[in-house]
Amino acid sequence: MAPVPPCEIGTASRCRSGLAGIEEGPAAMKSLIVVIGTIVVLVLLVSSGVLGGAICLNNVGCLASQDNGITIDSRESVTVSTGNP
């Protein structure tokens, strides 16, 4: 994360509220749209079977893409495959 710039004249209210250095306006909206768009594309690729993957945490469980979408369960390991057999 970039360092927070020092407070300047005219921005005192933002500095006091702790909002110095946080994007506002069109740049923040563009960033939000990019993040949401990326998530939507990844979900479409996983649900269509083009993209597959999994992540497992010890003593927690696994999040994995399966034939019927994304599953979360308490397995210790997962086998991931993509495409038709």
Phi, psi and omega in degrees: 000140182289149178296147180285127180291155179294155179292138180246170178298132179094352180242019185300322182293324177291324180292318180294326183276357178083014183262008180296129178090356178271133181295145175224160173076215187300324181294319179293320179294320179296318178297318179297317179295320178296316180296312180296318179298319179297317179297317180298315180297316179297319179296319179295319179293320179291316183290335178273352178089003180286324183238137179222154179184171179203155173220132181236139176244135181300132180064015178239302181144192184233146171247118186219152173270130179238183179300326184261018178120215183255134180236150175233124179208183187261022178294157178269335180214159183220141172255127183249134174222152178233160178077185180276145180293000000 
